[in-house]
Amino acid sequence: MTITIADCKDGAHYSILLKHPRTHRYARWDAGHQMFVWQGNSEAHYEEPGQVAEILERVYPPDGQQEF
């Protein structure tokens, strides 16, 4: 099953593939800003849905808490 932006829940974490550079990220969906967000080494990163090649699956957040 393909996951679309419409399927994404605010605050939920997803495994995504970016278009350029083609890299994998675990990111949180921020519905208010319509962006995926993840924490880098020193700063937060934000990516608009148009730069995401594919949303692979919903995942547990990095701290291990179950949210779904």
CHARMM-style PDB file with segment names, atoms N, HN, CA, C and O in Angstrom:
ATOM      1  N   MET     1       0.836  -1.180   0.000  1.00  0.00      PROA
ATOM      2  CA  MET     1       0.000   0.000   0.000  1.00  0.00      PROA
ATOM      3  C   MET     1       0.884   1.247   0.000  1.00  0.00      PROA
ATOM      4  O   MET     1       1.795   1.369   0.818  1.00  0.00      PROA
ATOM      5  N   THR     2       0.616   2.143  -0.895  1.00  0.00      PROA
ATOM      6  HN  THR     2      -0.124   2.043  -1.559  1.00  0.00      PROA
ATOM      7  CA  THR     2       1.367   3.391  -0.976  1.00  0.00      PROA
ATOM      8  C   THR     2       0.817   4.392   0.031  1.00  0.00      PROA
ATOM      9  O   THR     2      -0.396   4.565   0.145  1.00  0.00      PROA
ATOM     10  N   ILE     3       1.711   5.047   0.757  1.00  0.00      PROA
ATOM     11  HN  ILE     3       2.696   4.906   0.664  1.00  0.00      PROA
ATOM     12  CA  ILE     3       1.313   6.079   1.711  1.00  0.00      PROA
ATOM     13  C   ILE     3       1.413   7.428   1.014  1.00  0.00      PROA
ATOM     14  O   ILE     3       2.429   7.734   0.390  1.00  0.00      PROA
ATOM     15  N   THR     4       0.362   8.234   1.119  1.00  0.00      PROA
ATOM     16  HN  THR     4      -0.464   7.986   1.626  1.00  0.00      PROA
ATOM     17  CA  THR     4       0.355   9.571   0.532  1.00  0.00      PROA
ATOM     18  C   THR     4       0.380  10.616   1.646  1.00  0.00      PROA
ATOM     19  O   THR     4       0.203  10.288   2.819  1.00  0.00      PROA
ATOM     20  N   ILE     5       0.599  11.864   1.275  1.00  0.00      PROA
ATOM     21  HN  ILE     5       0.743  12.131   0.322  1.00  0.00      PROA
ATOM     22  CA  ILE     5       0.578  12.955   2.249  1.00  0.00      PROA
ATOM     23  C   ILE     5      -0.771  13.005   2.957  1.00  0.00      PROA
ATOM     24  O   ILE     5      -0.827  13.279   4.156  1.00  0.00      PROA
ATOM     25  N   ALA     6      -1.847  12.746   2.240  1.00  0.00      PROA
ATOM     26  HN  ALA     6      -1.801  12.523   1.266  1.00  0.00      PROA
ATOM     27  CA  ALA     6      -3.188  12.760   2.832  1.00  0.00      PROA
ATOM     28  C   ALA     6      -3.331  11.706   3.932  1.00  0.00      PROA
ATOM     29  O   ALA     6      -4.142  11.872   4.843  1.00  0.00      PROA
ATOM     30  N   ASP     7      -2.552  10.625   3.857  1.00  0.00      PROA
ATOM     31  HN  ASP     7      -1.893  10.490   3.117  1.00  0.00      PROA
ATOM     32  CA  ASP     7      -2.593   9.562   4.862  1.00  0.00      PROA
ATOM     33  C   ASP     7      -1.789   9.907   6.114  1.00  0.00      PROA
ATOM     34  O   ASP     7      -2.010   9.307   7.166  1.00  0.00      PROA
ATOM     35  N   CYS     8      -0.871  10.850   6.021  1.00  0.00      PROA
ATOM     36  HN  CYS     8      -0.692  11.337   5.166  1.00  0.00      PROA
ATOM     37  CA  CYS     8       0.038  11.165   7.125  1.00  0.00      PROA
ATOM     38  C   CYS     8      -0.693  11.843   8.279  1.00  0.00      PROA
ATOM     39  O   CYS     8      -1.511  12.740   8.071  1.00  0.00      PROA
ATOM     40  N   LYS     9      -0.391  11.406   9.487  1.00  0.00      PROA
ATOM     41  HN  LYS     9       0.272  10.678   9.657  1.00  0.00      PROA
ATOM     42  CA  LYS     9      -0.991  11.953  10.703  1.00  0.00      PROA
ATOM     43  C   LYS     9      -0.024  12.943  11.345  1.00  0.00      PROA
ATOM     44  O   LYS     9       1.181  12.695  11.397  1.00  0.00      PROA
ATOM     45  N   ASP    10      -0.551  14.059  11.831  1.00  0.00      PROA
ATOM     46  HN  ASP    10      -1.529  14.260  11.788  1.00  0.00      PROA
ATOM     47  CA  ASP    10       0.274  15.082  12.459  1.00  0.00      PROA
ATOM     48  C   ASP    10       1.059  14.498  13.631  1.00  0.00      PROA
ATOM     49  O   ASP    10       0.486  13.845  14.503  1.00  0.00      PROA
ATOM     50  N   GLY    11       2.356  14.730  13.648  1.00  0.00      PROA
ATOM     51  HN  GLY    11       2.821  15.260  12.939  1.00  0.00      PROA
ATOM     52  CA  GLY    11       3.213  14.264  14.729  1.00  0.00      PROA
ATOM     53  C   GLY    11       3.700  12.833  14.589  1.00  0.00      PROA
ATOM     54  O   GLY    11       4.550  12.395  15.365  1.00  0.00      PROA
ATOM     55  N   ALA    12       3.180  12.096  13.618  1.00  0.00      PROA
ATOM     56  HN  ALA    12       2.489  12.451  12.988  1.00  0.00      PROA
ATOM     57  CA  ALA    12       3.605  10.709  13.418  1.00  0.00      PROA
ATOM     58  C   ALA    12       4.938  10.681  12.672  1.00  0.00      PROA
ATOM     59  O   ALA    12       5.264  11.604  11.925  1.00  0.00      PROA
ATOM     60  N   HSD    13       5.697   9.617  12.884  1.00  0.00      PROA
ATOM     61  HN  HSD    13       5.433   8.867  13.491  1.00  0.00      PROA
ATOM     62  CA  HSD    13       7.005   9.463  12.252  1.00  0.00      PROA
ATOM     63  C   HSD    13       6.911   8.499  11.073  1.00  0.00      PROA
ATOM     64  O   HSD    13       6.177   7.511  11.108  1.00  0.00      PROA
ATOM     65  N   TYR    14       7.678   8.816  10.023  1.00  0.00      PROA
ATOM     66  HN  TYR    14       8.274   9.618   9.994  1.00  0.00      PROA
ATOM     67  CA  TYR    14       7.651   8.026   8.799  1.00  0.00      PROA
ATOM     68  C   TYR    14       9.062   7.784   8.289  1.00  0.00      PROA
ATOM     69  O   TYR    14       9.974   8.576   8.529  1.00  0.00      PROA
ATOM     70  N   SER    15       9.220   6.690   7.590  1.00  0.00      PROA
ATOM     71  HN  SER    15       8.480   6.046   7.395  1.00  0.00      PROA
ATOM     72  CA  SER    15      10.445   6.387   6.868  1.00  0.00      PROA
ATOM     73  C   SER    15      10.238   6.949   5.465  1.00  0.00      PROA
ATOM     74  O   SER    15       9.306   6.548   4.767  1.00  0.00      PROA
ATOM     75  N   ILE    16      11.116   7.892   5.041  1.00  0.00      PROA
ATOM     76  HN  ILE    16      11.873   8.217   5.607  1.00  0.00      PROA
ATOM     77  CA  ILE    16      10.934   8.551   3.744  1.00  0.00      PROA
ATOM     78  C   ILE    16      12.210   8.495   2.906  1.00  0.00      PROA
ATOM     79  O   ILE    16      13.314   8.379   3.438  1.00  0.00      PROA
ATOM     80  N   LEU    17      12.039   8.580   1.598  1.00  0.00      PROA
ATOM     81  HN  LEU    17      11.142   8.674   1.166  1.00  0.00      PROA
ATOM     82  CA  LEU    17      13.162   8.719   0.664  1.00  0.00      PROA
ATOM     83  C   LEU    17      13.078  10.108   0.045  1.00  0.00      PROA
ATOM     84  O   LEU    17      12.035  10.496  -0.482  1.00  0.00      PROA
ATOM     85  N   LEU    18      14.176  10.854   0.110  1.00  0.00      PROA
ATOM     86  HN  LEU    18      15.022  10.539   0.538  1.00  0.00      PROA
ATOM     87  CA  LEU    18      14.229  12.175  -0.510  1.00  0.00      PROA
ATOM     88  C   LEU    18      14.621  12.032  -1.974  1.00  0.00      PROA
ATOM     89  O   LEU    18      15.282  11.067  -2.357  1.00  0.00      PROA
ATOM     90  N   LYS    19      14.208  13.004  -2.792  1.00  0.00      PROA
ATOM     91  HN  LYS    19      13.671  13.788  -2.481  1.00  0.00      PROA
ATOM     92  CA  LYS    19      14.544  12.981  -4.221  1.00  0.00      PROA
ATOM     93  C   LYS    19      16.002  13.351  -4.460  1.00  0.00      PROA
ATOM     94  O   LYS    19      16.727  12.608  -5.122  1.00  0.00      PROA
ATOM     95  N   HSD    20      16.441  14.492  -3.927  1.00  0.00      PROA
ATOM     96  HN  HSD    20      15.852  15.096  -3.390  1.00  0.00      PROA
ATOM     97  CA  HSD    20      17.807  14.988  -4.169  1.00  0.00      PROA
ATOM     98  C   HSD    20      18.407  15.515  -2.883  1.00  0.00      PROA
ATOM     99  O   HSD    20      17.825  16.442  -2.318  1.00  0.00      PROA
ATOM    100  N   PRO    21      19.475  15.029  -2.387  1.00  0.00      PROA
ATOM    101  CA  PRO    21      20.107  13.781  -2.831  1.00  0.00      PROA
ATOM    102  C   PRO    21      19.245  12.594  -2.414  1.00  0.00      PROA
ATOM    103  O   PRO    21      18.523  12.662  -1.419  1.00  0.00      PROA
ATOM    104  N   ARG    22      19.320  11.535  -3.158  1.00  0.00      PROA
ATOM    105  HN  ARG    22      19.907  11.480  -3.966  1.00  0.00      PROA
ATOM    106  CA  ARG    22      18.494  10.350  -2.888  1.00  0.00      PROA
ATOM    107  C   ARG    22      18.978   9.716  -1.589  1.00  0.00      PROA
ATOM    108  O   ARG    22      19.912   8.914  -1.587  1.00  0.00      PROA
ATOM    109  N   THR    23      18.340  10.081  -0.496  1.00  0.00      PROA
ATOM    110  HN  THR    23      17.582  10.733  -0.497  1.00  0.00      PROA
ATOM    111  CA  THR    23      18.725   9.581   0.822  1.00  0.00      PROA
ATOM    112  C   THR    23      17.490   9.167   1.608  1.00  0.00      PROA
ATOM    113  O   THR    23      16.373   9.600   1.326  1.00  0.00      PROA
ATOM    114  N   HSD    24      17.722   8.323   2.593  1.00  0.00      PROA
ATOM    115  HN  HSD    24      18.630   7.971   2.822  1.00  0.00      PROA
ATOM    116  CA  HSD    24      16.661   7.846   3.474  1.00  0.00      PROA
ATOM    117  C   HSD    24      16.684   8.658   4.759  1.00  0.00      PROA
ATOM    118  O   HSD    24      17.756   8.992   5.263  1.00  0.00      PROA
ATOM    119  N   ARG    25      15.512   8.979   5.292  1.00  0.00      PROA
ATOM    120  HN  ARG    25      14.641   8.707   4.882  1.00  0.00      PROA
ATOM    121  CA  ARG    25      15.398   9.691   6.565  1.00  0.00      PROA
ATOM    122  C   ARG    25      14.218   9.125   7.349  1.00  0.00      PROA
ATOM    123  O   ARG    25      13.249   8.629   6.775  1.00  0.00      PROA
ATOM    124  N   TYR    26      14.324   9.211   8.671  1.00  0.00      PROA
ATOM    125  HN  TYR    26      15.111   9.614   9.137  1.00  0.00      PROA
ATOM    126  CA  TYR    26      13.185   9.003   9.554  1.00  0.00      PROA
ATOM    127  C   TYR    26      12.747  10.396   9.953  1.00  0.00      PROA
ATOM    128  O   TYR    26      13.520  11.143  10.551  1.00  0.00      PROA
ATOM    129  N   ALA    27      11.513  10.755   9.628  1.00  0.00      PROA
ATOM    130  HN  ALA    27      10.885  10.148   9.142  1.00  0.00      PROA
ATOM    131  CA  ALA    27      11.064  12.126   9.839  1.00  0.00      PROA
ATOM    132  C   ALA    27       9.656  12.154  10.430  1.00  0.00      PROA
ATOM    133  O   ALA    27       8.865  11.226  10.259  1.00  0.00      PROA
ATOM    134  N   ARG    28       9.375  13.247  11.128  1.00  0.00      PROA
ATOM    135  HN  ARG    28      10.018  14.000  11.267  1.00  0.00      PROA
ATOM    136  CA  ARG    28       8.056  13.481  11.723  1.00  0.00      PROA
ATOM    137  C   ARG    28       7.261  14.379  10.783  1.00  0.00      PROA
ATOM    138  O   ARG    28       7.805  15.339  10.238  1.00  0.00      PROA
ATOM    139  N   TRP    29       5.986  14.078  10.590  1.00  0.00      PROA
ATOM    140  HN  TRP    29       5.544  13.298  11.033  1.00  0.00      PROA
ATOM    141  CA  TRP    29       5.121  14.897   9.749  1.00  0.00      PROA
ATOM    142  C   TRP    29       4.530  16.028  10.589  1.00  0.00      PROA
ATOM    143  O   TRP    29       3.901  15.778  11.617  1.00  0.00      PROA
ATOM    144  N   ASP    30       4.731  17.265  10.152  1.00  0.00      PROA
ATOM    145  HN  ASP    30       5.242  17.468   9.316  1.00  0.00      PROA
ATOM    146  CA  ASP    30       4.180  18.457  10.798  1.00  0.00      PROA
ATOM    147  C   ASP    30       3.062  18.971   9.895  1.00  0.00      PROA
ATOM    148  O   ASP    30       3.319  19.678   8.921  1.00  0.00      PROA
ATOM    149  N   ALA    31       1.829  18.617  10.221  1.00  0.00      PROA
ATOM    150  HN  ALA    31       1.620  18.042  11.012  1.00  0.00      PROA
ATOM    151  CA  ALA    31       0.689  18.966   9.367  1.00  0.00      PROA
ATOM    152  C   ALA    31       0.458  20.472   9.312  1.00  0.00      PROA
ATOM    153  O   ALA    31       0.036  20.993   8.279  1.00  0.00      PROA
ATOM    154  N   GLY    32       0.727  21.174  10.403  1.00  0.00      PROA
ATOM    155  HN  GLY    32       1.069  20.750  11.242  1.00  0.00      PROA
ATOM    156  CA  GLY    32       0.522  22.619  10.436  1.00  0.00      PROA
ATOM    157  C   GLY    32       1.373  23.361   9.425  1.00  0.00      PROA
ATOM    158  O   GLY    32       0.932  24.351   8.840  1.00  0.00      PROA
ATOM    159  N   HSD    33       2.596  22.884   9.219  1.00  0.00      PROA
ATOM    160  HN  HSD    33       2.954  22.080   9.694  1.00  0.00      PROA
ATOM    161  CA  HSD    33       3.517  23.509   8.262  1.00  0.00      PROA
ATOM    162  C   HSD    33       3.609  22.734   6.950  1.00  0.00      PROA
ATOM    163  O   HSD    33       4.279  23.167   6.012  1.00  0.00      PROA
ATOM    164  N   GLN    34       2.929  21.581   6.889  1.00  0.00      PROA
ATOM    165  HN  GLN    34       2.385  21.229   7.650  1.00  0.00      PROA
ATOM    166  CA  GLN    34       2.954  20.719   5.708  1.00  0.00      PROA
ATOM    167  C   GLN    34       4.393  20.371   5.310  1.00  0.00      PROA
ATOM    168  O   GLN    34       4.793  20.534   4.157  1.00  0.00      PROA
ATOM    169  N   MET    35       5.165  19.883   6.306  1.00  0.00      PROA
ATOM    170  HN  MET    35       4.840  19.751   7.242  1.00  0.00      PROA
ATOM    171  CA  MET    35       6.569  19.525   6.075  1.00  0.00      PROA
ATOM    172  C   MET    35       6.953  18.316   6.914  1.00  0.00      PROA
ATOM    173  O   MET    35       6.369  18.051   7.965  1.00  0.00      PROA
ATOM    174  N   PHE    36       7.955  17.586   6.418  1.00  0.00      PROA
ATOM    175  HN  PHE    36       8.429  17.801   5.565  1.00  0.00      PROA
ATOM    176  CA  PHE    36       8.595  16.542   7.208  1.00  0.00      PROA
ATOM    177  C   PHE    36       9.753  17.187   7.961  1.00  0.00      PROA
ATOM    178  O   PHE    36      10.449  18.046   7.419  1.00  0.00      PROA
ATOM    179  N   VAL    37       9.960  16.774   9.209  1.00  0.00      PROA
ATOM    180  HN  VAL    37       9.395  16.076   9.650  1.00  0.00      PROA
ATOM    181  CA  VAL    37      10.980  17.368  10.069  1.00  0.00      PROA
ATOM    182  C   VAL    37      11.809  16.250  10.694  1.00  0.00      PROA
ATOM    183  O   VAL    37      11.266  15.228  11.113  1.00  0.00      PROA
ATOM    184  N   TRP    38      13.139  16.450  10.758  1.00  0.00      PROA
ATOM    185  HN  TRP    38      13.580  17.281  10.418  1.00  0.00      PROA
ATOM    186  CA  TRP    38      14.001  15.522  11.488  1.00  0.00      PROA
ATOM    187  C   TRP    38      15.158  16.299  12.075  1.00  0.00      PROA
ATOM    188  O   TRP    38      15.516  17.373  11.592  1.00  0.00      PROA
ATOM    189  N   GLN    39      15.736  15.744  13.121  1.00  0.00      PROA
ATOM    190  HN  GLN    39      15.446  14.871  13.513  1.00  0.00      PROA
ATOM    191  CA  GLN    39      16.851  16.390  13.803  1.00  0.00      PROA
ATOM    192  C   GLN    39      18.163  15.903  13.218  1.00  0.00      PROA
ATOM    193  O   GLN    39      18.433  14.703  13.187  1.00  0.00      PROA
ATOM    194  N   GLY    40      18.978  16.841  12.754  1.00  0.00      PROA
ATOM    195  HN  GLY    40      18.759  17.817  12.779  1.00  0.00      PROA
ATOM    196  CA  GLY    40      20.308  16.516  12.252  1.00  0.00      PROA
ATOM    197  C   GLY    40      21.314  16.576  13.382  1.00  0.00      PROA
ATOM    198  O   GLY    40      20.934  16.582  14.553  1.00  0.00      PROA
ATOM    199  N   ASN    41      22.588  16.619  13.049  1.00  0.00      PROA
ATOM    200  HN  ASN    41      22.897  16.614  12.098  1.00  0.00      PROA
ATOM    201  CA  ASN    41      23.640  16.671  14.062  1.00  0.00      PROA
ATOM    202  C   ASN    41      23.568  17.934  14.903  1.00  0.00      PROA
ATOM    203  O   ASN    41      23.758  17.880  16.119  1.00  0.00      PROA
ATOM    204  N   SER    42      23.296  19.071  14.270  1.00  0.00      PROA
ATOM    205  HN  SER    42      23.142  19.114  13.283  1.00  0.00      PROA
ATOM    206  CA  SER    42      23.297  20.322  15.024  1.00  0.00      PROA
ATOM    207  C   SER    42      22.051  21.171  14.801  1.00  0.00      PROA
ATOM    208  O   SER    42      21.885  22.198  15.460  1.00  0.00      PROA
ATOM    209  N   GLU    43      21.185  20.771  13.899  1.00  0.00      PROA
ATOM    210  HN  GLU    43      21.320  19.937  13.364  1.00  0.00      PROA
ATOM    211  CA  GLU    43      19.999  21.580  13.621  1.00  0.00      PROA
ATOM    212  C   GLU    43      18.873  20.716  13.079  1.00  0.00      PROA
ATOM    213  O   GLU    43      19.094  19.595  12.622  1.00  0.00      PROA
ATOM    214  N   ALA    44      17.661  21.257  13.139  1.00  0.00      PROA
ATOM    215  HN  ALA    44      17.482  22.168  13.511  1.00  0.00      PROA
ATOM    216  CA  ALA    44      16.504  20.567  12.586  1.00  0.00      PROA
ATOM    217  C   ALA    44      16.471  20.770  11.074  1.00  0.00      PROA
ATOM    218  O   ALA    44      16.881  21.816  10.570  1.00  0.00      PROA
ATOM    219  N   HSD    45      15.985  19.774  10.369  1.00  0.00      PROA
ATOM    220  HN  HSD    45      15.651  18.925  10.779  1.00  0.00      PROA
ATOM    221  CA  HSD    45      15.857  19.843   8.911  1.00  0.00      PROA
ATOM    222  C   HSD    45      14.378  19.764   8.550  1.00  0.00      PROA
ATOM    223  O   HSD    45      13.609  19.036   9.179  1.00  0.00      PROA
ATOM    224  N   TYR    46      13.998  20.513   7.543  1.00  0.00      PROA
ATOM    225  HN  TYR    46      14.622  21.104   7.032  1.00  0.00      PROA
ATOM    226  CA  TYR    46      12.611  20.568   7.090  1.00  0.00      PROA
ATOM    227  C   TYR    46      12.575  20.269   5.601  1.00  0.00      PROA
ATOM    228  O   TYR    46      13.418  20.750   4.844  1.00  0.00      PROA
ATOM    229  N   GLU    47      11.602  19.476   5.184  1.00  0.00      PROA
ATOM    230  HN  GLU    47      10.917  19.085   5.799  1.00  0.00      PROA
ATOM    231  CA  GLU    47      11.498  19.145   3.764  1.00  0.00      PROA
ATOM    232  C   GLU    47      10.039  19.165   3.337  1.00  0.00      PROA
ATOM    233  O   GLU    47       9.185  18.547   3.972  1.00  0.00      PROA
ATOM    234  N   GLU    48       9.765  19.882   2.254  1.00  0.00      PROA
ATOM    235  HN  GLU    48      10.459  20.384   1.738  1.00  0.00      PROA
ATOM    236  CA  GLU    48       8.412  19.940   1.711  1.00  0.00      PROA
ATOM    237  C   GLU    48       8.074  18.617   1.024  1.00  0.00      PROA
ATOM    238  O   GLU    48       8.969  17.921   0.543  1.00  0.00      PROA
ATOM    239  N   PRO    49       6.799  18.273   0.977  1.00  0.00      PROA
ATOM    240  CA  PRO    49       6.394  16.999   0.367  1.00  0.00      PROA
ATOM    241  C   PRO    49       6.861  16.828  -1.079  1.00  0.00      PROA
ATOM    242  O   PRO    49       7.103  15.701  -1.509  1.00  0.00      PROA
ATOM    243  N   GLY    50       6.993  17.906  -1.829  1.00  0.00      PROA
ATOM    244  HN  GLY    50       6.797  18.822  -1.479  1.00  0.00      PROA
ATOM    245  CA  GLY    50       7.432  17.810  -3.218  1.00  0.00      PROA
ATOM    246  C   GLY    50       8.847  17.296  -3.372  1.00  0.00      PROA
ATOM    247  O   GLY    50       9.223  16.844  -4.453  1.00  0.00      PROA
ATOM    248  N   GLN    51       9.645  17.355  -2.305  1.00  0.00      PROA
ATOM    249  HN  GLN    51       9.339  17.722  -1.426  1.00  0.00      PROA
ATOM    250  CA  GLN    51      11.023  16.870  -2.340  1.00  0.00      PROA
ATOM    251  C   GLN    51      11.152  15.431  -1.836  1.00  0.00      PROA
ATOM    252  O   GLN    51      12.253  14.886  -1.767  1.00  0.00      PROA
ATOM    253  N   VAL    52      10.019  14.827  -1.486  1.00  0.00      PROA
ATOM    254  HN  VAL    52       9.125  15.270  -1.541  1.00  0.00      PROA
ATOM    255  CA  VAL    52      10.014  13.451  -0.993  1.00  0.00      PROA
ATOM    256  C   VAL    52       9.624  12.518  -2.136  1.00  0.00      PROA
ATOM    257  O   VAL    52       8.546  12.646  -2.716  1.00  0.00      PROA
ATOM    258  N   ALA    53      10.510  11.583  -2.450  1.00  0.00      PROA
ATOM    259  HN  ALA    53      11.386  11.480  -1.978  1.00  0.00      PROA
ATOM    260  CA  ALA    53      10.253  10.639  -3.538  1.00  0.00      PROA
ATOM    261  C   ALA    53       9.209   9.603  -3.133  1.00  0.00      PROA
ATOM    262  O   ALA    53       8.352   9.224  -3.931  1.00  0.00      PROA
ATOM    263  N   GLU    54       9.292   9.151  -1.878  1.00  0.00      PROA
ATOM    264  HN  GLU    54       9.989   9.459  -1.230  1.00  0.00      PROA
ATOM    265  CA  GLU    54       8.391   8.089  -1.441  1.00  0.00      PROA
ATOM    266  C   GLU    54       8.292   8.075   0.075  1.00  0.00      PROA
ATOM    267  O   GLU    54       9.281   8.278   0.778  1.00  0.00      PROA
ATOM    268  N   ILE    55       7.087   7.832   0.566  1.00  0.00      PROA
ATOM    269  HN  ILE    55       6.283   7.666  -0.005  1.00  0.00      PROA
ATOM    270  CA  ILE    55       6.861   7.602   1.995  1.00  0.00      PROA
ATOM    271  C   ILE    55       6.765   6.092   2.138  1.00  0.00      PROA
ATOM    272  O   ILE    55       5.803   5.478   1.676  1.00  0.00      PROA
ATOM    273  N   LEU    56       7.762   5.495   2.777  1.00  0.00      PROA
ATOM    274  HN  LEU    56       8.543   5.994   3.152  1.00  0.00      PROA
ATOM    275  CA  LEU    56       7.858   4.037   2.812  1.00  0.00      PROA
ATOM    276  C   LEU    56       6.912   3.397   3.822  1.00  0.00      PROA
ATOM    277  O   LEU    56       6.177   2.467   3.490  1.00  0.00      PROA
ATOM    278  N   GLU    57       6.935   3.900   5.064  1.00  0.00      PROA
ATOM    279  HN  GLU    57       7.532   4.655   5.334  1.00  0.00      PROA
ATOM    280  CA  GLU    57       6.089   3.320   6.100  1.00  0.00      PROA
ATOM    281  C   GLU    57       6.048   4.229   7.316  1.00  0.00      PROA
ATOM    282  O   GLU    57       6.905   5.095   7.497  1.00  0.00      PROA
ATOM    283  N   ARG    58       5.035   4.015   8.145  1.00  0.00      PROA
ATOM    284  HN  ARG    58       4.339   3.312   7.998  1.00  0.00      PROA
ATOM    285  CA  ARG    58       4.956   4.715   9.420  1.00  0.00      PROA
ATOM    286  C   ARG    58       5.820   3.938  10.404  1.00  0.00      PROA
ATOM    287  O   ARG    58       5.786   2.708  10.425  1.00  0.00      PROA
ATOM    288  N   VAL    59       6.595   4.654  11.219  1.00  0.00      PROA
ATOM    289  HN  VAL    59       6.622   5.653  11.201  1.00  0.00      PROA
ATOM    290  CA  VAL    59       7.522   4.007  12.148  1.00  0.00      PROA
ATOM    291  C   VAL    59       7.324   4.562  13.553  1.00  0.00      PROA
ATOM    292  O   VAL    59       6.674   5.590  13.745  1.00  0.00      PROA
ATOM    293  N   TYR    60       7.895   3.864  14.529  1.00  0.00      PROA
ATOM    294  HN  TYR    60       8.423   3.030  14.373  1.00  0.00      PROA
ATOM    295  CA  TYR    60       7.876   4.370  15.896  1.00  0.00      PROA
ATOM    296  C   TYR    60       8.825   5.547  16.011  1.00  0.00      PROA
ATOM    297  O   TYR    60       9.829   5.596  15.300  1.00  0.00      PROA
ATOM    298  N   PRO    61       8.534   6.497  16.889  1.00  0.00      PROA
ATOM    299  CA  PRO    61       9.432   7.647  17.068  1.00  0.00      PROA
ATOM    300  C   PRO    61      10.778   7.195  17.621  1.00  0.00      PROA
ATOM    301  O   PRO    61      10.877   6.116  18.206  1.00  0.00      PROA
ATOM    302  N   PRO    62      11.814   8.013  17.441  1.00  0.00      PROA
ATOM    303  CA  PRO    62      13.166   7.638  17.869  1.00  0.00      PROA
ATOM    304  C   PRO    62      13.295   7.292  19.349  1.00  0.00      PROA
ATOM    305  O   PRO    62      14.151   6.487  19.716  1.00  0.00      PROA
ATOM    306  N   ASP    63      12.462   7.882  20.206  1.00  0.00      PROA
ATOM    307  HN  ASP    63      11.766   8.536  19.908  1.00  0.00      PROA
ATOM    308  CA  ASP    63      12.585   7.610  21.642  1.00  0.00      PROA
ATOM    309  C   ASP    63      11.956   6.277  22.033  1.00  0.00      PROA
ATOM    310  O   ASP    63      11.993   5.891  23.202  1.00  0.00      PROA
ATOM    311  N   GLY    64      11.377   5.572  21.060  1.00  0.00      PROA
ATOM    312  HN  GLY    64      11.346   5.886  20.111  1.00  0.00      PROA
ATOM    313  CA  GLY    64      10.839   4.241  21.306  1.00  0.00      PROA
ATOM    314  C   GLY    64       9.412   4.207  21.807  1.00  0.00      PROA
ATOM    315  O   GLY    64       8.856   3.122  21.977  1.00  0.00      PROA
ATOM    316  N   GLN    65       8.795   5.356  22.050  1.00  0.00      PROA
ATOM    317  HN  GLN    65       9.246   6.237  21.912  1.00  0.00      PROA
ATOM    318  CA  GLN    65       7.415   5.372  22.513  1.00  0.00      PROA
ATOM    319  C   GLN    65       6.491   4.955  21.385  1.00  0.00      PROA
ATOM    320  O   GLN    65       6.642   5.398  20.247  1.00  0.00      PROA
ATOM    321  N   GLN    66       5.546   4.110  21.707  1.00  0.00      PROA
ATOM    322  HN  GLN    66       5.424   3.751  22.632  1.00  0.00      PROA
ATOM    323  CA  GLN    66       4.585   3.703  20.693  1.00  0.00      PROA
ATOM    324  C   GLN    66       3.520   4.780  20.578  1.00  0.00      PROA
ATOM    325  O   GLN    66       2.960   5.216  21.584  1.00  0.00      PROA
ATOM    326  N   GLU    67       3.238   5.210  19.357  1.00  0.00      PROA
ATOM    327  HN  GLU    67       3.693   4.856  18.539  1.00  0.00      PROA
ATOM    328  CA  GLU    67       2.257   6.270  19.168  1.00  0.00      PROA
ATOM    329  C   GLU    67       1.041   5.812  18.375  1.00  0.00      PROA
ATOM    330  O   GLU    67       0.090   6.577  18.211  1.00  0.00      PROA
ATOM    331  N   PHE    68       1.054   4.573  17.877  1.00  0.00      PROA
ATOM    332  HN  PHE    68       1.826   3.952  18.010  1.00  0.00      PROA
ATOM    333  CA  PHE    68      -0.108   4.097  17.116  1.00  0.00      PROA
ATOM    334  C   PHE    68      -0.392   2.655  17.421  1.00  0.00      PROA
ATOM    335  OT1 PHE    68      -1.334   2.082  16.874  1.00  0.00      PROA
TER     336      PHE     68
END
